[in-house]
């Protein structure tokens, strides 16, 4: 990660503005009876309308932390009391803005503390972001805020550095004190994302997956796999969701093509991540550029975190 040019910074700031606006607009649609599919479709549409490029639009309900995208025939509707995470990624020529927030559907006051704890955790970590700060300090700040309200952080999910066309740029930002002494550097692009739970603080994969990423490029045998690979390799390693493909090629060809691509090690599946004890999970996330005056470029004027 090198020092960014002014042009790169402007691309990042534009991606951040679009990402935060779409996150806020999408969250306002989380009302009882709302369709998960329709909300995610509308978020993707808005990213394009606002001049961004889609990195992802994902959501997750209750005990699911992340990695859920509805399929084209998904019938999921929101109900009173659902805890819904919205995670929006936008890029400009590969420079990514990654942000998320949690909404409790309806008028219920239950689990408000769980949401507040995740907000507090993110806010506390951001206050520490500066060149020279060690990563364990960011993790300790997040866990301390969660524990102060009777919760814990999910230990096997973490924030991360960002790089051009790389969602995870190679360095993890822990959500607890893992003794990691790596220091933040001037100009690093990072995303901090505490997941806070009333469960055990661990997640596991729960197939089937609807989110995928290209891991490597190599030859394929079938025309189904070839068509899909020709499509998704233009994303330069950013994630894609299966409904983009089923709407274009149909469910059968998509299933066959994706199966071959996974068996060949070309594409990796990312199933939903659920809390091991089915604990409820809240999440808040911002992206920022590390500096003496750190720029939190996904922060909306309405955000209190």
C-alpha positions in Angstrom: 0.0 0.0 0.0 1.7 3.1 -1.3 0.9 6.8 -0.7 -2.1 7.7 -2.8 -2.2 10.2 -5.6 -4.8 13.0 -5.4 -6.7 11.4 -8.2 -6.9 8.1 -6.3 -8.1 9.9 -3.2 -10.9 11.6 -5.2 -12.0 8.2 -6.5 -12.1 6.8 -3.0 -14.0 9.8 -1.7 -16.6 9.5 -4.5 -17.0 5.8 -3.8 -17.5 6.6 -0.1 -20.2 9.2 -0.8 -22.2 6.8 -3.0 -21.7 3.9 -0.5 -22.9 5.9 2.5 -25.9 7.3 0.6 -27.0 3.9 -0.7 -26.5 2.3 2.8 -28.7 5.0 4.4 -31.4 4.7 1.6 -31.4 0.9 1.8 -31.7 0.9 5.6 -34.8 3.1 5.4 -36.5 0.4 3.4 -36.2 -2.1 6.2 -39.8 -2.2 7.3 -42.2 -5.0 8.2 -43.2 -6.9 5.0 -40.4 -5.5 2.9 -38.8 -7.9 0.3 -35.1 -8.6 0.8 -34.7 -9.2 -2.9 -36.4 -5.9 -3.9 -34.3 -3.9 -1.4 -31.0 -5.4 -2.7 -32.0 -4.9 -6.3 -32.8 -1.2 -5.5 -29.5 -0.7 -3.8 -27.6 -2.0 -6.8 -29.6 0.2 -9.1 -29.0 3.3 -6.9 -25.2 2.7 -6.9 -25.2 2.9 -10.7 -27.6 5.9 -10.7 -25.3 7.8 -8.3 -22.3 7.2 -10.5 -20.7 4.4 -8.6 -19.6 0.9 -9.6 -21.1 -2.0 -7.8 -18.7 -3.9 -5.5 -21.6 -5.6 -3.6 -24.9 -5.1 -1.9 -25.5 -7.6 0.9 -27.7 -8.0 3.9 -27.9 -10.4 6.9 -30.7 -11.1 9.3 -30.6 -11.8 13.1 -28.0 -14.6 13.8 -26.4 -14.3 10.4 -23.5 -11.9 10.4 -22.7 -11.5 6.7 -22.4 -13.0 3.2 -26.1 -13.2 2.3 -27.5 -12.1 -1.0 -31.0 -13.1 -2.1 -31.5 -15.3 -5.1 -33.8 -14.2 -7.9 -36.8 -16.1 -6.5 -36.1 -15.3 -2.9 -39.3 -14.8 -0.9 -37.7 -13.5 2.3 -39.7 -10.6 3.9 -38.8 -8.6 6.9 -40.8 -8.9 10.1 -41.2 -6.9 13.3 -38.1 -7.2 15.5 -35.7 -8.5 12.8 -32.1 -7.3 13.3 -30.9 -6.5 9.8 -27.4 -5.7 8.7 -26.9 -3.8 5.4 -23.4 -4.0 3.9 -22.8 -1.8 0.8 -19.6 -1.8 -1.2 -18.9 0.7 -4.0 -15.8 1.2 -6.1 -14.4 3.7 -8.5 -11.9 1.9 -10.9 -11.3 -0.7 -8.1 -10.9 1.8 -5.2 -13.4 0.5 -2.6 -15.7 2.0 -0.1 -17.0 -0.6 2.4 -19.7 0.3 5.0 -22.4 -1.3 7.0 -25.1 -0.6 9.6 -27.7 -2.4 11.6 -31.5 -1.7 11.8 -34.1 -3.2 14.0 -37.3 -3.6 11.9 -40.4 -2.0 13.2 -41.0 -0.1 16.5 -39.7 -2.7 19.0 -37.3 -1.5 21.6 -35.8 -4.9 22.1 -32.1 -5.4 21.2 -31.5 -1.6 21.0 -28.5 -2.1 23.4 -27.0 -4.7 21.0 -27.1 -2.1 18.2 -25.7 0.6 20.4 -22.9 -1.6 21.6 -21.7 -2.1 18.0 -21.9 1.6 17.3 -19.9 2.4 20.4 -17.3 -0.3 19.4 -16.8 1.3 16.0 -16.6 4.8 17.3 -14.1 3.9 20.0 -11.8 2.1 17.4 -12.0 5.0 14.9 -10.9 7.5 17.6 -7.6 5.5 17.9 -6.8 5.4 14.2 -3.5 7.2 13.5 -0.1 6.3 12.1 1.8 4.2 14.6 -1.2 2.8 16.4 -0.9 -1.0 17.0 -3.7 -3.2 15.7 -4.3 -4.9 19.1 -5.4 -1.5 20.5 -8.2 -1.2 18.0 -9.4 -4.7 18.9 -9.2 -4.0 22.6 -11.3 -0.8 22.2 -14.0 -2.7 20.3 -14.3 -5.6 22.8 -14.2 -3.2 25.8 -17.2 -1.3 24.5 -19.2 -4.5 23.7 -18.5 -6.0 27.1 -19.5 -2.7 28.8 -23.0 -3.4 27.6 -23.1 -7.1 28.3 -22.1 -8.4 24.9 -19.0 -9.6 23.1 -17.4 -9.2 19.7 -17.3 -12.0 17.1 -13.6 -13.0 17.3 -13.3 -14.8 13.9 -14.6 -11.9 11.9 -12.5 -8.8 11.5 -11.8 -5.5 9.7 -9.2 -5.3 7.0 -7.1 -3.2 4.8 -8.4 -2.3 1.4 -6.5 -2.2 -1.9 -7.4 -1.7 -5.5 -9.9 -4.4 -6.5 -9.0 -6.2 -3.2 -11.7 -6.4 -0.5 -9.2 -7.8 2.0 -5.9 -6.1 1.3 -3.8 -8.6 3.4 -3.9 -7.2 6.9 -6.7 -7.9 9.4 -8.1 -5.4 12.0 -9.0 -7.5 15.0 -12.2 -7.1 17.1 -10.4 -8.0 20.3 -6.9 -7.8 21.8 -5.1 -10.5 19.8 -1.6 -9.1 20.7 -1.0 -8.0 17.1 1.6 -5.3 17.1 1.5 -4.3 13.5 1.3 -0.5 13.3 -1.1 1.5 11.1 0.7 3.4 8.4 0.1 6.8 6.8 -2.1 6.4 3.7 -3.4 2.9 4.5 -7.0 2.4 3.4 -8.8 0.3 6.1 -12.3 -0.8 7.1 -13.2 -1.4 10.7 -16.3 -3.5 11.3 -17.1 -4.7 14.8 -19.7 -7.5 14.9 -21.3 -7.6 18.4 -23.4 -10.5 19.7 -25.2 -11.9 22.7 -24.0 -15.3 21.6 -20.6 -17.0 22.0 -18.7 -14.6 19.8 -17.9 -17.0 17.0 -19.3 -17.6 13.5 -19.4 -20.6 11.2 -20.4 -21.1 7.5 -23.9 -22.2 6.7 -24.3 -23.2 3.0 -25.6 -22.8 0.4 -23.7 -19.8 -0.9 -25.0 -17.1 -3.1 -21.8 -15.0 -3.1 -18.7 -16.0 -5.0 -15.3 -14.6 -6.0 -12.8 -15.5 -8.7 -9.6 -16.9 -7.1 -7.5 -17.6 -10.2 -7.9 -17.8 -13.9 -7.4 -21.0 -15.9 -9.0 -22.9 -18.7 -12.5 -24.5 -18.4 -14.2 -27.4 -20.2 -17.9 -26.5 -20.6 -19.6 -23.6 -22.4 -21.6 -22.9 -19.2 -18.5 -22.4 -17.2 -16.8 -20.4 -20.0 -19.7 -17.9 -20.3 -19.8 -17.3 -16.6 -16.0 -16.9 -16.3 -16.0 -14.5 -19.2 -18.6 -12.4 -17.3 -17.2 -12.5 -13.8 -13.5 -12.1 -14.6 -14.3 -8.5 -15.7 -14.9 -7.8 -12.0 -11.1 -8.2 -11.3 -11.7 -10.4 -8.2 -14.5 -8.5 -6.6 -17.5 -10.6 -5.5 -20.5 -11.5 -7.5 -23.9 -13.0 -6.6 -25.6 -15.9 -8.2 -28.8 -14.0 -9.2 -26.8 -11.9 -11.6 -26.0 -15.1 -13.5 -29.4 -16.9 -13.2 -31.2 -13.9 -14.6 -28.9 -14.0 -17.6 -28.3 -17.7 -18.2 -31.0 -19.5 -16.2 -30.8 -21.5 -13.0 -29.6 -24.9 -14.5 -26.7 -23.5 -16.7 -25.6 -21.3 -13.8 -25.6 -24.2 -11.3 -23.6 -26.4 -13.7 -21.2 -23.6 -14.6 -20.5 -22.5 -11.0 -20.0 -26.1 -9.9 -17.3 -26.6 -12.5 -15.6 -23.3 -11.6 -15.6 -24.3 -7.9 -14.3 -27.8 -8.6 -11.5 -26.4 -10.7 -10.5 -23.9 -8.0 -11.3 -20.9 -10.2 -14.2 -19.6 -8.1 -14.6 -19.8 -4.3 -18.0 -19.8 -2.6 -18.7 -17.6 0.4 -21.7 -19.1 2.4 -23.6 -17.1 4.9 -21.8 -16.7 8.3 -24.0 -17.5 11.3 -23.3 -17.2 15.1 -22.4 -20.7 16.5 -25.0 -20.4 19.3 -27.5 -18.6 17.1 -26.8 -15.4 19.0 -28.1 -12.2 17.5 -25.5 -10.0 15.8 -25.3 -6.3 15.1 -22.6 -4.7 12.9 -21.4 -1.2 12.0 -18.6 -0.4 9.6 -16.7 2.5 8.1 -13.8 2.8 5.7 -11.1 5.3 6.2 -7.7 6.6 5.0 -5.2 6.6 7.9 -3.4 9.9 8.5 -2.7 12.5 11.1 -6.2 13.6 10.3 -7.8 10.3 9.4 -10.5 10.6 6.7 -13.6 8.5 7.4 -14.9 8.6 3.9 -18.1 6.5 4.4 -19.5 8.6 7.2 -22.9 10.1 6.4 -23.9 13.4 8.2 -26.6 11.4 10.0 -24.2 8.8 11.3 -23.4 9.0 15.0 -20.6 6.5 14.8 
